[in-house]
Amino acid sequence: MQAARRTAENAINFPRNDNQVNNAVNAANRAATAARVAAVKAVQNRMGGKFCNDQV
């Protein structure tokens, strides 16, 4: 019973870091989006801005 009470008290005193988690998730999403944009631009530059090569 005392262990449960201590655990409950620690849970109340433990700060929630939802904001930090959300910031980390947002940063990861921004990085993933930037990587996708860079990959698309690299392919477009390599293909000369064309999406399909009809001169095969």
Secondary structure by P-SEA (a helix, b strand, c coil): caaaaaaaaaaaacccaaaaaaaaaaaaaaaaaaaaaaaaaaaaaaaccccccccc
